[in-house]
Amino acid sequence: MDASRFLRAGRAAGVLVGLAALGAAGCDARVGAQNPSAPPAPRDAAQPASGAVPGTRPGIRLVAPLPTGEWHLPGGDYAHTRFSPLAQLDTTNVAGLEVVSTFSTGIPRGHEGGPLVVGGTLYVTTPYPNNLIAIDLVPPGGAIKWIYEPNPSSHAVGVACCDVVNRGAAYADGKIVYNLLDAHTVAVDADTGKEVWRTRTGDVSRGETTTMAPLVVKDKVLVGNSGGELGVRGWVMALDLDTGKELWRAYHTGPDADVLIGRDFRAFYEKDRGSDLGVSSWPAEAWKLGGSTTWGWISYDPGLDLIYYGTGNPGVWNPDLRPGDNKWSCTIFARDPDDGRARWAYQISRHDAWDYDEIMENVLVDMEWGGRMRKLLVHPGRTGFVFVLDRETGELLSAEKFQPTNWAERYDLATGHAIEVPEKRTRQGAVTVNICPSSTGAKEVIPSAFSPRTGLLYIPAHNTCMDYEGVEANYIAGTPYLGARVKMYPGPGGYHGELVAWDVARAKKAWGIRDPRMPVYSGVLATAGDLVFYGTLDGWFRAVDARDGRELWKFKTASGIVGNPTTYLGPDGKQYVAVYAGVGGWMGAVAFPGISTDDPYAALGVVGAMAEIKKITLPGDVIYVFGL
């Protein structure tokens, strides 16, 4: 299958699947900086600091140990706060930050995810072909130690949606563990670069791929699949860290036995109770093609010994072809990591009609709520709402809008239901206009960060809206199974993206930094130096004051930033910050050569919102490391 023709397709197909027409290599040139006015951790993993961070806001407690001088997990810690207690870099000196080294991966495609740092080595996972690069941080400027080349099947490129990205790796027990695009998971010896094991987790011939970053909990590697636009059936599974053997697999559609729902399952809301809802909430056997994949992030609470994650959109995009609630799509799950059994579930969007995947990060924090300490789960949703749940029970405590949102008025906390705006529900044969947010969401899979010093969640947000029409779709294994024509465009208010600082306790925006031209599409990093780092699609990497958003420093990289910054202590004991610059992902892929911007319906409609990106950035493949 020639994936490039789907990326270019517009009204006729309305589909974006993979990238094959990826042209010019990224520039490795340095561009000038500007200074404007419980259960155990993974075996042998470095034990980071726990307890309160100095200056922690009253009424906030950390859930999991934080990274210290290294970065072992995709979200920094199990709670996915993306917060570092390092404070050598702070608001008083960050203006002096400079590039200390750059490396080219040689693969000018979308560089999502972020590097790991373990034992004086920086580890980089690339987009397809998913190479793993180990960079020794001891020599001045760094030096490549080894490159592991897994050579995944090229067939995966033709079925991957949307770009051939990789969202990162995890370190545990001397191994770097990550996913390959062709539905395999690998473990690599962190010292030698030799493959320890490789396990096939899905069937790429049916459209299953793996782009998410795994999480290692105790002796288990947790993995989820992609492919919701090709009629696959979503799942999360656990592999043995030592051998790669499959230990359990929980599907997100089908009978309770497949979903691993048993007697210990306790849904908080009536709407999520009943037997075999993963079958009865679908017509006939549509659940077998029901999507609901997990291509985002997994969090873990060591005290409760539960993992948390979200599921994606139901297949197909045309809601009239699948009447019913379509469980368990667009759902947050809590599961026991040892056996995969579901403890509770909360479906955010029943009978989704907008492609509002809910695979975004679930940030775990203990916080005073309603006059008492609660164990919270904070989920900035694609729907345009920030959800706060009690992570012990699944009770919805708050749902408030953080970007222009008109598909629903609000959420009813008593029932857990969205109070929808009927005229914004999409249908077959009718064009529903001006739906906000668009299918790319008010936020994508790119992760936010939380600071216990400010109590703020820093959200990379989009302001896009869309016109949406349901159309007929026929299932053929391994081919697009979509059923919608979509056109996107910038939303109201004269801006296209925003870094939103969200006050979790008050359930409202504290401040925001708006981008008039592009969505904010990079991950965010918060530090104990009261700094927030993030990038923009025009290639600027920025540091702002965590308390008021005042810009303190910025640097122009060689390509748009869709990666996630990380920070660490180098072998010299100094603090550094690293980030990828390589535009891509669903929205960023429009920047690639060979992708026409003439048809606003192309690339699942995202071209209509991103046509200007070719004027501001080009593909790239550079890792930047900054220090004082």
Protein Blocks (a to p, Z undefined) as FASTA:
>chain_A
ZZklmmmpckknopaedjfbbcbdcdfbdcdddddehiaddehiacddedjdehiaehia
cfbdcdfkbcfbfnlpanonopafbfkbcfklmmmgccfbdcdehiacddehjdddeehi
acdddddehiacdddfkbghiaafbdcdekpafklmmmccedjadebdcdeehiacdddf
kopacdddfklopafbdcdfbdfknopacfbdcddehjaccdddehilnopacddddddf
klopafbdcdfedcfklnopafklccfbfklgcehklmmmpghjlmmmngjpafbbcddd
fklopacddddddddfblklmgcjhiaehiacdddfknopafbdcdfbghiakhpackbc
cddddddeehiacdddddddfkopacdddfknopafbdcdfbdcfkbfbdcfknopacdd
fklpccehiacehiacdfkojbdfbdcdddfklopacddddddddddddddddddehiac
ehpacdddddehhiabdcddddfklopafbdcddfkbccfbdcdddfkopacdddfkopa
cdddfklopafbdcddfbdcfbdcdddddfkopacddddddeedjklmmmpghiackbmk
ggnhlmmmmmmmmmmbccddddcdddZZ
